[in-house]
Amino acid sequence: MKKRVTGIGGLFFKTKDPKASKDWYKKHLGFNTDDYGCTFWWKDKDGNDCSTQWSPFAEDTKYYEPSKKDFMFNYRVENLKELLVTLKEEGVTIVGDVEEYDYGKFGWILDNDGNKIELWEPVDQAFK
């Protein structure tokens, strides 16, 4: 079986005040925050640079829809487009269309509880 998820790409959550959350985590836990949150850098088993994103979103964000949860997980994947075809064949709900940026491709699915999950085929070098 081909690889599907290769790691956690990000943790996203809703908060009343994203700036206050970023400031609190910076002050008390040492997060190196920016406009998007905090990027954690690490090496995969082959020594490649990889990242995981931590991001607070405004509590009225529509980005997690159709999920009603206050969080969304982002998983790192290989071959996003191929994986989405396989998932659809398996009966998984696909949400929206694949979006491509210089830092990777994104697709969305719903899990068995209706939680929106973001799938990311990253280009980590774009952040350097």
N, C-alpha and C positions, 0 to 999 in steps of 0.2 A: 504494500500500500504506500502510495506517495505521502510525503509529509503534508500535514494540514496546518495546524497551529505550531509555530516554532517558539513562541514566547508571549509574554504580555507586552503589548505595545503602549498601553496607556490606561490610566484610571481617571475617569471623568465623573464629576459629581456636581450637583446643584447646591448653591449656597445663597443666602440673602445678600451677601456682599463679597463678590469674588476678590476685590482688592484687599479687603480686610483679612480674608483667609490667606491670601498670598503673603501679606505682611506678617501675619501671625506665624505661619510656617517658616518664613525666613528668619524672623527674630528668635523663635523658640526651638526650632529644629534644624536651622541652618540651610534651608532650601535656597538654592540659587535661582530665585524667581525672576520672571520677565512678564511681558504682556500675556503670554499663553499659559503660564504656570511655571513648571520646573521640568527640565530634561535631565534624566539620569543616564549617564554613559556607562557602558560595560562592554566586555568582550565576549563573543560567542566561543564555542569550543574550538573553533578554528583560528581564533585570535582576531576576528574582524570586529571593528567598532560597531556597536549597536546602541540603541537608545530606547528608553521607556519614558513616556510623557505623563506628568501629573498635572491635571488642569481643573480648577474650579470654574463652573459656569454659573451665570445668573439663574436664579430659581425659575424665571419665566422663559428659559430657553425652549425652543421648539426642536432643537437638534436631536433629542432623544426620541421624538415621536416616531412611530405610534406607541411606544412604550410609555407607561405611566410612572415609571420608577424615577428616583432622584439620582440615578447613577447610570453609567454606561461603561462597559469594558471594551477596550481595543486590543485585539490579538494580532500579533505578527504572524503572517502566513507566507508561504511560497506559492507562486503561480495562482494568484487571486482569481483570474478569469476562469481558469480550468476548475478551480475549487468551487466556484459559484455554480458552474454547470453541474458538477457532481452533487452538490448540496440540493440543488433544485430537483434533480432526478431522485433524490432521497426523500423528497417531500418537504424540505425546509423552505420557509417563506423568505423570499428575497425582497428587500426593501430598496426601491429606487434603482438608479443606474450606477455603474462604476464611474468614479471620478479619478482623473489622473493629474498629478502635479509633479514638479521636479523632485519632490521628496518621497514620492510613492503613489501607489494606486490604492483606492479605498472602495469598499463595498460593504453592504449592511444586510444583516439577516435578523430574524426573530428566533429566540430559543423556545423551548417547550412551554415556558411561562409567559411568553410574549415580551420578554426583555429584548430591546434592540442591542445588537452586538455589532461593533465596527470591526471589519477585517482590513488589515493594512499590509500591503506588500511594500516594505520600506526600501528607500534609497538613503541609507544613513549618511553616506558621504555628502549629501546635499546640505547637511547641517554644519559641516566643518568649514 
